[in-house]
Amino acid sequence: WRRRYFILSGSRLFFAKNPFEAPHGMIDLGTATTVKSADIKSRKKFSFEISTHEMTFLMYADCEKEKDDWIGSVGRSIVRASGTFLTKNDVAGAGTATGAGNNNYGYGDDEDDDDDDNVFENSENHPYFND
C-alpha cells in the first residue's frame, strides 16, 4: 500500500503523493460504476473500492467515519456524473422540463447542493481542479 492524498472535485478524484504537491493522477468518476466497502476483499480495515468497467481501485481511510464519508461523497459524484440524479424539483414536476433548477439533464441548480467541493482550501485557484 502507498499513501496518497485525494481531492474530490466534481466527478474527478485527484491524487497526490503528499498534500503539498500537485496531483499526479486522476480517476474520472464519470466512468465509475460502484463504490463500496472492501474490508474483506483487501484484508485491511477501513478500505473501500471504486470500480470502473476497466479497473478497480482499492483505497483505505484512517478511520471508519472517513471511509463512510468517502464512500458517500464518491457515490454522490458517480450518480451526478451518470445523469440519473434528480433534484426535488424534478420529482415534484413529475419529469417535466418546467421545474425551477431543471435543465433536462436530471440535475439542477439547487441551493441545497451538498457537494464537498468547498471543503478543499484554495481549490478554485488551482489549475488541476478547474477547466
DSSP file (Angstrom, degrees, kcal/mol; ACC not computed):
  #  RESIDUE AA STRUCTURE BP1 BP2  ACC     N-H-->O    O-->H-N    N-H-->O    O-->H-N    TCO  KAPPA ALPHA  PHI   PSI    X-CA   Y-CA   Z-CA
    1    1 A W              0   0    0      0, 0.0     2,-0.4     0, 0.0    58,-0.0   0.000 360.0 360.0 360.0 138.2    0.0    0.0    0.0
    2    2 A R        -     0   0    0      2,-0.0     2,-0.3     0, 0.0     0, 0.0  -0.970 360.0-118.9-118.3 134.2    1.2    3.5   -0.8
    3    3 A R        +     0   0    0     -2,-0.4     2,-0.3    14,-0.1     0, 0.0  -0.528  38.3 174.4 -73.2 131.9   -0.1    6.6    1.0
    4    4 A R        -     0   0    0     -2,-0.3     2,-0.5    15,-0.0    13,-0.2  -0.957  26.7-133.7-135.2 154.2   -1.9    9.1   -1.3
    5    5 A Y  E     -A   16   0A   0     11,-2.7    11,-2.1    -2,-0.3     2,-0.3  -0.944  25.5-154.2-112.7 128.5   -3.8   12.3   -0.7
    6    6 A F  E     -A   15   0A   0     -2,-0.5     2,-0.4     9,-0.2     9,-0.2  -0.782  14.7-170.6-111.4 145.6   -7.1   12.7   -2.5
    7    7 A I  E     -A   14   0A   0      7,-2.2     7,-2.8    -2,-0.3     2,-0.6  -0.986  13.4-151.5-132.3 122.1   -9.2   15.7   -3.6
    8    8 A L  E     +A   13   0A   0     -2,-0.4     2,-0.4     5,-0.2     5,-0.2  -0.839  20.3 171.1 -95.0 121.2  -12.7   15.2   -4.9
    9    9 A S  E >   -A   12   0A   0      3,-3.1     3,-1.7    -2,-0.6     2,-0.4  -0.904  61.6 -56.5-134.2 104.1  -13.7   17.9   -7.4
   10   10 A G  T 3  S-     0   0    0     -2,-0.4    71,-0.1     1,-0.3   106,-0.1  -0.487 120.9 -17.8  64.1-120.8  -17.0   17.3   -9.2
   11   11 A S  T 3  S+     0   0    0     -2,-0.4    18,-2.7    69,-0.1    19,-0.7   0.086 121.6  90.8-105.0  23.0  -16.7   14.0  -11.0
   12   12 A R  E <   -AB   9  28A   0     -3,-1.7    -3,-3.1    16,-0.2     2,-0.7  -0.973  56.4-161.0-122.7 132.7  -12.9   13.9  -10.7
   13   13 A L  E     -AB   8  27A   0     14,-2.6    14,-2.4    -2,-0.4    -5,-0.2  -0.919  17.0-165.5-112.2 104.8  -10.9   12.3   -7.9
   14   14 A F  E     -AB   7  26A   0     -7,-2.8    -7,-2.2    -2,-0.7     2,-0.3  -0.582   2.2-163.9 -89.3 151.0   -7.3   13.7   -8.0
   15   15 A F  E     -AB   6  25A   0     10,-2.1     9,-2.0    -9,-0.2    10,-1.3  -0.997   8.3-179.4-139.6 148.0   -4.5   12.1   -6.0
   16   16 A A  E     -A    5   0A   0    -11,-2.1   -11,-2.7    -2,-0.3     6,-0.1  -0.906  37.7-118.4-137.9 161.9   -1.0   13.2   -5.0
   17   17 A K  S    S+     0   0    0      5,-0.3    -1,-0.1    -2,-0.3   -14,-0.1   0.766 100.0   9.0 -74.9 -26.2    2.0   11.8   -3.1
   18   18 A N  S >  S-     0   0    0      4,-0.1     3,-1.0   -13,-0.1    -1,-0.1  -0.966  80.8-107.4-148.1 164.6    1.7   14.4   -0.4
   19   19 A P  T 3  S+     0   0    0      0, 0.0    -2,-0.0     0, 0.0   -15,-0.0   0.553 112.4  54.7 -72.3  -4.8   -0.8   17.2    0.5
   20   20 A F  T 3  S+     0   0    0      2,-0.1     2,-0.2     0, 0.0     0, 0.0   0.530  94.6  72.4-108.5  -7.6    1.6   20.0   -0.7
   21   21 A E  S <  S-     0   0    0     -3,-1.0    -3,-0.1     1,-0.1     3,-0.1  -0.686  89.5 -89.1-108.6 164.3    2.3   18.9   -4.3
   22   22 A A        -     0   0    0     -2,-0.2    -5,-0.3     1,-0.1    -4,-0.1  -0.338  54.9 -93.3 -65.4 146.6    0.3   19.0   -7.5
   23   23 A P        -     0   0    0      0, 0.0    -7,-0.3     0, 0.0    -1,-0.1  -0.289  28.9-163.4 -59.9 145.1   -1.8   15.8   -8.2
   24   24 A H        +     0   0    0     -9,-2.0     2,-0.3     1,-0.1    -8,-0.2   0.358  69.3  24.5-110.2   2.0    0.0   13.3  -10.4
   25   25 A G  E     -B   15   0A   0    -10,-1.3   -10,-2.1     2,-0.0     2,-0.3  -0.984  58.3-157.3-159.5 168.0   -3.2   11.3  -11.2
   26   26 A M  E     -B   14   0A   0     -2,-0.3     2,-0.5   -12,-0.2   -12,-0.2  -0.993  10.8-148.7-153.0 141.8   -6.9   11.4  -11.6
   27   27 A I  E     -B   13   0A   0    -14,-2.4   -14,-2.6    -2,-0.3     2,-0.9  -0.971  21.3-140.1-110.0 122.5   -9.9    8.9  -11.5
   28   28 A D  E >   -B   12   0A   0     -2,-0.5     3,-1.8   -16,-0.2     4,-0.3  -0.733  11.4-165.4 -83.2 106.6  -12.7   10.0  -13.7
   29   29 A L  G >  S+     0   0    0    -18,-2.7     3,-0.6    -2,-0.9    -1,-0.2   0.608  81.0  77.8 -72.0  -9.8  -15.8    9.1  -11.7
   30   30 A G  G 3  S+     0   0    0    -19,-0.7    -1,-0.3     1,-0.2   -18,-0.1   0.716  99.2  43.5 -66.6 -20.2  -17.9    9.6  -14.8
   31   31 A T  G <  S+     0   0    0     -3,-1.8    22,-0.7    21,-0.0    -1,-0.2   0.455  93.5 108.2-100.8  -4.1  -16.6    6.2  -15.8
   32   32 A A  E <   -C   52   0B   0     -3,-0.6    20,-0.3    -4,-0.3     3,-0.1  -0.454  43.6-175.1 -76.9 146.7  -17.1    4.6  -12.3
   33   33 A T  E     +     0   0B   0     18,-3.6     2,-0.3     1,-0.3    19,-0.2   0.726  63.6   7.3-109.1 -34.4  -19.8    2.1  -11.7
   34   34 A T  E     -C   51   0B   0     17,-1.3    17,-2.5     2,-0.0     2,-0.3  -0.984  44.1-164.3-148.0 157.2  -19.6    1.5   -8.0
   35   35 A V  E     +C   50   0B   0     -2,-0.3     2,-0.3    15,-0.2    15,-0.2  -0.971  33.9 144.8-137.4 130.4  -18.1    2.5   -4.7
   36   36 A K  E     -C   49   0B   0     13,-1.9    13,-3.0    -2,-0.3    -2,-0.0  -0.981  51.3 -72.1-159.3 165.8  -18.3    0.1   -1.8
   37   37 A S  E     -C   48   0B   0     -2,-0.3    11,-0.3    11,-0.2     4,-0.1  -0.290  35.7-179.2 -61.5 147.1  -16.6   -1.2    1.3
   38   38 A A     >  +     0   0    0      9,-2.3     4,-2.9     6,-0.1     5,-0.4   0.058  36.7 125.8-139.0  26.9  -13.7   -3.6    0.6
   39   39 A D  H  >>S+     0   0    0      8,-0.5     4,-1.2     1,-0.2     5,-0.8   0.894  83.0  40.6 -56.8 -42.8  -12.5   -4.7    4.1
   40   40 A I  H  45S+     0   0    0      2,-0.2    -1,-0.2     3,-0.2    -2,-0.1   0.937 116.5  48.6 -72.4 -47.0  -12.9   -8.4    3.4
   41   41 A K  H  45S+     0   0    0      1,-0.2    -2,-0.2    -4,-0.1    -1,-0.2   0.898 122.7  32.8 -59.9 -43.4  -11.5   -8.2   -0.2
   42   42 A S  H  <5S-     0   0    0     -4,-2.9    -1,-0.2     2,-0.2    -2,-0.2   0.636  97.1-134.8 -89.4 -15.6   -8.5   -6.2    0.8
   43   43 A R  T  <5S+     0   0    0     -4,-1.2     2,-0.4    -5,-0.4    -3,-0.2   0.840  70.3 114.3  59.4  34.5   -8.0   -7.7    4.2
   44   44 A K    > < -     0   0    0     -5,-0.8     3,-1.0    -6,-0.3    -1,-0.2  -0.999  70.0-115.6-137.2 133.1   -7.5   -4.2    5.5
   45   45 A K  T 3  S+     0   0    0     -2,-0.4    16,-0.1     1,-0.2    18,-0.0  -0.313  96.1  16.9 -64.5 148.8   -9.7   -2.2    7.9
   46   46 A F  T 3  S+     0   0    0      1,-0.2    15,-2.5    14,-0.1    -1,-0.2   0.716  92.4 145.0  64.6  25.8  -11.4    1.0    6.6
   47   47 A S  E <   + D   0  60B   0     -3,-1.0    -9,-2.3    13,-0.3    -8,-0.5  -0.609  22.5 175.2 -96.4 156.6  -10.9    0.0    3.0
   48   48 A F  E     -CD  37  59B   0     11,-2.7    11,-2.8   -11,-0.3     2,-0.4  -0.956  17.6-135.2-149.8 165.1  -13.2    0.7    0.0
   49   49 A E  E     -CD  36  58B   0    -13,-3.0   -13,-1.9    -2,-0.3     2,-0.5  -0.958   3.3-157.2-129.7 146.5  -13.1    0.2   -3.7
   50   50 A I  E     -CD  35  57B   0      7,-2.2     7,-3.1    -2,-0.4     2,-0.4  -0.992  23.1-161.1-117.9 122.3  -14.1    2.3   -6.7
   51   51 A S  E     +CD  34  56B   0    -17,-2.5   -18,-3.6    -2,-0.5   -17,-1.3  -0.859  15.6 176.1-111.7 140.3  -14.8    0.3   -9.8
   52   52 A T  E     -C   32   0B   0      3,-3.2   -20,-0.2    -2,-0.4   -23,-0.0  -0.674  51.4 -95.0-118.1-179.9  -14.9    1.2  -13.5
   53   53 A H  S    S+     0   0    0    -22,-0.7     3,-0.1    -2,-0.2   -21,-0.1   0.815 125.0  34.2 -66.4 -27.9  -15.5   -1.2  -16.4
   54   54 A E  S    S+     0   0    0      1,-0.2     2,-0.3     0, 0.0    -1,-0.2   0.739 124.2  15.0 -97.6 -26.8  -11.8   -1.5  -16.8
   55   55 A M        -     0   0    0      2,-0.0    -3,-3.2     0, 0.0     2,-0.4  -0.979  52.3-140.3-152.7 154.7  -10.3   -1.3  -13.3
   56   56 A T  E     -D   51   0B   0     -2,-0.3     2,-0.5    -5,-0.2    -5,-0.2  -0.991  18.9-154.2-120.0 127.7  -10.9   -1.5   -9.6
   57   57 A F  E     -D   50   0B   0     -7,-3.1    -7,-2.2    -2,-0.4     2,-0.4  -0.888   6.5-155.9-101.8 124.1   -9.1    1.0   -7.3
   58   58 A L  E     +D   49   0B   0     -2,-0.5     2,-0.3    -9,-0.2    -9,-0.2  -0.863  22.8 162.2-100.3 133.6   -8.6   -0.2   -3.7
   59   59 A M  E     -D   48   0B   0    -11,-2.8   -11,-2.7    -2,-0.4     2,-0.3  -0.915  20.5-153.3-140.4 164.3   -8.1    2.5   -1.1
   60   60 A Y  E     -D   47   0B   0     -2,-0.3   -13,-0.3   -13,-0.3     2,-0.2  -0.998   6.0-145.7-143.9 152.5   -8.3    2.9    2.7
   61   61 A A        -     0   0    0    -15,-2.5     3,-0.1    -2,-0.3     4,-0.0  -0.487  29.9-110.3-103.9 175.3   -9.0    5.6    5.1
   62   62 A D  S    S+     0   0    0     -2,-0.2     2,-0.3     1,-0.1     3,-0.0   0.682  95.9   6.9 -81.9 -18.9   -7.6    6.3    8.6
   63   63 A C  S  > S-     0   0    0    -17,-0.2     4,-2.1     1,-0.1     5,-0.1  -0.960  79.8 -99.2-155.7 169.5  -10.9    5.5   10.4
   64   64 A E  H  > S+     0   0    0     -2,-0.3     4,-2.7     1,-0.2     5,-0.2   0.877 118.9  53.7 -62.8 -40.1  -14.4    4.2    9.8
   65   65 A K  H  > S+     0   0    0      2,-0.2     4,-2.6     1,-0.2    -1,-0.2   0.929 109.2  47.8 -63.4 -45.1  -16.0    7.7    9.7
   66   66 A E  H  > S+     0   0    0      2,-0.2     4,-2.7     1,-0.2    -1,-0.2   0.912 111.7  51.5 -60.4 -42.3  -13.6    8.8    7.0
   67   67 A K  H  X S+     0   0    0     -4,-2.1     4,-2.6     1,-0.2    -2,-0.2   0.946 111.6  46.0 -58.8 -49.7  -14.3    5.7    5.0
   68   68 A D  H  X S+     0   0    0     -4,-2.7     4,-2.3     1,-0.2    -2,-0.2   0.883 112.1  51.8 -62.2 -39.2  -18.0    6.2    5.2
   69   69 A D  H  X S+     0   0    0     -4,-2.6     4,-2.7     2,-0.2     5,-0.2   0.915 111.4  47.0 -63.1 -43.6  -17.6    9.9    4.2
   70   70 A W  H  X S+     0   0    0     -4,-2.7     4,-2.9     2,-0.2     5,-0.4   0.922 111.5  50.3 -65.3 -43.7  -15.5    9.0    1.2
   71   71 A I  H  X S+     0   0    0     -4,-2.6     4,-2.2    -5,-0.2    -2,-0.2   0.923 114.0  45.8 -60.7 -43.4  -18.0    6.3    0.1
   72   72 A G  H  X S+     0   0    0     -4,-2.3     4,-2.2    -5,-0.2    -2,-0.2   0.933 115.8  44.6 -65.0 -46.8  -20.9    8.7    0.4
   73   73 A S  H  X S+     0   0    0     -4,-2.7     4,-1.9     2,-0.2    -2,-0.2   0.918 116.7  44.8 -66.0 -44.8  -19.1   11.6   -1.4
   74   74 A V  H  X S+     0   0    0     -4,-2.9     4,-2.4    -5,-0.2    -1,-0.2   0.905 111.9  53.9 -66.1 -40.8  -17.8    9.4   -4.2
   75   75 A G  H  X S+     0   0    0     -4,-2.2     4,-2.2    -5,-0.4    -2,-0.2   0.910 108.3  49.0 -59.9 -43.4  -21.1    7.7   -4.6
   76   76 A R  H  X S+     0   0    0     -4,-2.2     4,-2.6     1,-0.2    -1,-0.2   0.894 110.9  51.0 -63.0 -39.7  -22.9   11.1   -5.0
   77   77 A S  H  X S+     0   0    0     -4,-1.9     4,-2.5     2,-0.2    -2,-0.2   0.893 108.9  50.9 -65.2 -39.5  -20.3   12.1   -7.6
   78   78 A I  H  X S+     0   0    0     -4,-2.4     4,-1.5     2,-0.2    -2,-0.2   0.929 111.8  47.4 -62.7 -45.1  -20.9    8.9   -9.5
   79   79 A V  H  X>S+     0   0    0     -4,-2.2     5,-1.1     1,-0.2     4,-0.7   0.930 113.1  47.9 -63.4 -45.6  -24.6    9.4   -9.5
   80   80 A R  H ><5S+     0   0    0     -4,-2.6     3,-0.9     1,-0.2     5,-0.2   0.907 112.0  49.8 -61.8 -41.6  -24.4   13.1  -10.6
   81   81 A A  H 3<5S+     0   0    0     -4,-2.5    -1,-0.2     1,-0.2    -2,-0.2   0.774 103.5  61.1 -68.8 -25.2  -21.9   12.1  -13.4
   82   82 A S  H 3<5S-     0   0    0     -4,-1.5    -1,-0.2    -3,-0.2    -2,-0.2   0.672 105.8-125.9 -77.0 -15.4  -24.2    9.4  -14.6
   83   83 A G  T <<5S+     0   0    0     -3,-0.9    -3,-0.1    -4,-0.7    -2,-0.1   0.601  85.2 105.7  81.2  10.9  -27.0   11.9  -15.4
   84   84 A T      < +     0   0    0     -5,-1.1     2,-0.3     2,-0.1    -4,-0.1   0.375  45.1 116.3-102.1   3.9  -29.5    9.9  -13.2
   85   85 A F        -     0   0    0     -6,-0.6     2,-0.4    20,-0.2    20,-0.0  -0.571  48.0-163.4 -75.3 129.9  -29.5   12.4  -10.4
   86   86 A L        -     0   0    0     -2,-0.3    21,-0.2    21,-0.1     2,-0.1  -0.931   8.3-141.2-116.1 139.3  -32.9   14.1   -9.8
   87   87 A T     >  -     0   0    0     -2,-0.4     4,-1.8     1,-0.1     5,-0.2  -0.413  33.7-103.3 -85.5 170.4  -33.5   17.3   -7.8
   88   88 A K  H  > S+     0   0    0      1,-0.2     4,-2.6     2,-0.2     5,-0.2   0.875 124.4  54.6 -59.5 -37.2  -36.5   17.8   -5.5
   89   89 A N  H  > S+     0   0    0      2,-0.2     4,-2.3     1,-0.2    -1,-0.2   0.862 103.9  53.9 -66.4 -36.4  -38.0   20.0   -8.3
   90   90 A D  H  4>S+     0   0    0      2,-0.2     5,-2.1     1,-0.2     6,-0.3   0.923 112.0  44.5 -63.2 -43.2  -37.6   17.2  -10.9
   91   91 A V  H ><5S+     0   0    0     -4,-1.8     3,-1.3     1,-0.2    -2,-0.2   0.924 114.0  48.8 -66.9 -44.6  -39.5   14.8   -8.7
   92   92 A A  H 3<5S+     0   0    0     -4,-2.6    -1,-0.2     1,-0.3    -2,-0.2   0.840 110.9  51.5 -64.3 -33.1  -42.2   17.4   -7.8
   93   93 A G  T ><5S-     0   0    0     -4,-2.3     3,-1.7    -5,-0.2    -1,-0.3   0.371 107.7-127.9 -85.6   5.2  -42.6   18.3  -11.5
   94   94 A A  T < 5S-     0   0    0     -3,-1.3    -3,-0.2     1,-0.3    -2,-0.1   0.845  71.6 -48.9  50.1  41.1  -43.0   14.6  -12.4
   95   95 A G  T 3 <S+     0   0    0     -5,-2.1    -1,-0.3     1,-0.3    -4,-0.1   0.518  99.6 141.1  84.9   4.4  -40.3   14.7  -15.1
   96   96 A T    X   -     0   0    0     -3,-1.7     3,-0.6    -6,-0.3    -1,-0.3  -0.397  57.5-126.8 -76.8 162.0  -41.5   17.8  -16.9
   97   97 A A  T 3  S+     0   0    0      1,-0.2    -1,-0.1    -2,-0.1    -7,-0.1   0.041  93.2  79.7 -95.0  25.4  -38.9   20.4  -18.1
   98   98 A T  T 3   +     0   0    0     -5,-0.2    -1,-0.2    -8,-0.1     3,-0.1   0.492  60.6 111.1-112.3  -4.4  -40.6   23.3  -16.4
   99   99 A G  S X  S-     0   0    0     -3,-0.6     3,-1.9     1,-0.1     2,-0.2  -0.374  78.7 -98.0 -71.7 149.3  -39.4   23.0  -12.8
  100  100 A A  T 3  S+     0   0    0      1,-0.3   -11,-0.1   -11,-0.1    -1,-0.1  -0.460 111.8  18.5 -64.2 134.5  -37.0   25.6  -11.3
  101  101 A G  T 3  S+     0   0    0      1,-0.3     2,-0.5    -2,-0.2    -1,-0.3   0.395  92.6 130.3  84.8  -3.9  -33.5   24.2  -11.5
  102  102 A N    <   +     0   0    0     -3,-1.9    -1,-0.3     6,-0.2     6,-0.1  -0.731  25.9 170.5 -87.5 126.6  -34.4   21.6  -14.0
  103  103 A N        -     0   0    0      4,-0.6    -1,-0.1    -2,-0.5    -6,-0.1   0.100  55.4-105.8-122.9  22.8  -32.0   21.6  -17.0
  104  104 A N  S    S+     0   0    0     -8,-0.2     4,-0.1     1,-0.1    -2,-0.1   0.512 105.4  90.0  67.2   6.7  -33.2   18.4  -18.8
  105  105 A Y  S    S-     0   0    0      2,-0.4   -20,-0.2   -20,-0.0    -1,-0.1   0.376 106.3-103.7-109.2   2.4  -30.1   16.5  -17.6
  106  106 A G  S    S+     0   0    0      1,-0.2     2,-0.3   -22,-0.1   -16,-0.1   0.431  95.9  76.2  92.2  -1.4  -31.6   15.2  -14.4
  107  107 A Y        -     0   0    0    -21,-0.2    -4,-0.6   -17,-0.0    -2,-0.4  -0.987  58.0-171.7-141.3 153.3  -29.8   17.7  -12.1
  108  108 A G        -     0   0    0     -2,-0.3     2,-0.2    -6,-0.1    -6,-0.2  -0.483  40.1 -84.5-130.7-164.7  -30.4   21.3  -11.3
  109  109 A D        +     0   0    0     -2,-0.2    -7,-0.1    -8,-0.1    -8,-0.1  -0.336  55.5 169.5-105.0  48.3  -29.0   24.4   -9.6
  110  110 A D    >   -     0   0    0     -2,-0.2     3,-0.9    -9,-0.2    -9,-0.0  -0.350  35.5-144.0 -61.4 137.3  -30.4   23.7   -6.1
  111  111 A E  T 3  S+     0   0    0      1,-0.2    -1,-0.2     3,-0.0    -2,-0.0   0.712  98.8  68.8 -71.1 -19.6  -29.1   26.0   -3.5
  112  112 A D  T 3   +     0   0    0      2,-0.1     2,-0.3     0, 0.0    -1,-0.2   0.081  69.6 144.2 -86.7  24.1  -29.2   22.9   -1.1
  113  113 A D    <   -     0   0    0     -3,-0.9    -4,-0.0     1,-0.1     0, 0.0  -0.481  37.2-160.9 -68.1 126.8  -26.4   21.3   -3.1
  114  114 A D        +     0   0    0     -2,-0.3    -1,-0.1     2,-0.0    -2,-0.1  -0.101  31.0 151.7-105.7  36.3  -24.2   19.3   -0.6
  115  115 A D        -     0   0    0      1,-0.1     3,-0.4   -39,-0.0   -42,-0.0  -0.291  45.1-140.3 -58.2 150.1  -21.1   19.0   -2.8
  116  116 A D  S >  S+     0   0    0      1,-0.2     3,-1.9  -106,-0.1     4,-0.4   0.269  74.1 108.2 -95.0  10.4  -17.9   18.7   -0.8
  117  117 A D  G >  S+     0   0    0      1,-0.3     3,-1.1     2,-0.2    -1,-0.2   0.832  71.7  59.1 -58.0 -34.7  -16.0   21.0   -3.2
  118  118 A N  G 3  S+     0   0    0     -3,-0.4    -1,-0.3     1,-0.2     4,-0.1   0.516  89.3  74.5 -76.0  -2.0  -15.9   23.9   -0.8
  119  119 A V  G <  S+     0   0    0     -3,-1.9     2,-0.7     2,-0.1    -1,-0.2   0.763  77.6  84.9 -77.6 -25.7  -14.1   21.8    1.7
  120  120 A F  S X  S-     0   0    0     -3,-1.1     3,-1.5    -4,-0.4     4,-0.3  -0.699  83.3-125.6 -91.3 115.6  -10.8   21.9   -0.2
  121  121 A E  T 3  S-     0   0    0     -2,-0.7    -2,-0.1     1,-0.3    -1,-0.1  -0.298  84.1  -6.5 -61.4 132.9   -8.8   25.0    0.6
  122  122 A N  T >  S+     0   0    0      1,-0.1     3,-1.3    -4,-0.1     4,-0.3   0.568  87.4 133.6  61.5  13.6   -7.7   27.2   -2.4
  123  123 A S  G X   +     0   0    0     -3,-1.5     3,-1.1     1,-0.3     6,-0.3   0.802  62.4  64.4 -66.0 -27.2   -9.0   24.6   -4.9
  124  124 A E  G 3  S+     0   0    0     -4,-0.3    -1,-0.3     1,-0.3    -3,-0.1   0.713 105.9  45.1 -69.4 -17.4  -10.8   27.3   -7.0
  125  125 A N  G <  S+     0   0    0     -3,-1.3    -1,-0.3     4,-0.0    -2,-0.2   0.399  90.7 101.5-101.6   1.1   -7.4   28.8   -7.9
  126  126 A H    X   -     0   0    0     -3,-1.1     3,-1.3    -4,-0.3     4,-0.4  -0.749  66.7-144.0 -93.1 127.9   -5.7   25.5   -8.6
  127  127 A P  G >  S+     0   0    0      0, 0.0     3,-0.6     0, 0.0    -1,-0.1   0.752  97.0  60.4 -63.7 -23.6   -5.2   24.7  -12.4
  128  128 A Y  G 3  S+     0   0    0      1,-0.2    -5,-0.1     3,-0.0    -2,-0.0   0.737 106.3  46.3 -74.4 -21.2   -5.8   21.0  -11.8
  129  129 A F  G <  S+     0   0    0     -3,-1.3     2,-0.4    -6,-0.3    -1,-0.2   0.389 105.4  64.7-105.2   3.3   -9.3   21.5  -10.4
  130  130 A N    <         0   0    0     -3,-0.6    -6,-0.0    -4,-0.4    -5,-0.0  -0.963 360.0 360.0-129.0 144.9  -10.7   23.9  -12.9
  131  131 A D              0   0    0     -2,-0.4    -1,-0.1    -3,-0.0    -3,-0.0   0.449 360.0 360.0 -82.9 360.0  -11.4   23.5  -16.6
